[in-house]
Amino acid sequence: PEGYLHGFITLAPGCLVAYKCSKFYNPCDEITVAYDDKSLNITWPISADKMTISEKDRNGVIFRDVF
């Protein structure tokens, strides 16, 4: 839903991820929360050293610093 964080991980090579947006993309409206923020307690199915993580996602902010 609009206003919620989302995160994706694919476990097979060659995957394509698509999602629907409610407005045209505007980078000024985007917030990237750290995928490995300990306070979110996300258990990813593979370890970070086996993931391909974008620079944007590697530089995400801690969730409590968003608001």
Secondary structure, 3 states (H helix, E strand, C coil): CCCCCCCCCCCCCCCCCCCCCCCCCCHHHCCCECCCCHHHCCCCCCCHHHCCCCHHHHCCECHHHCC
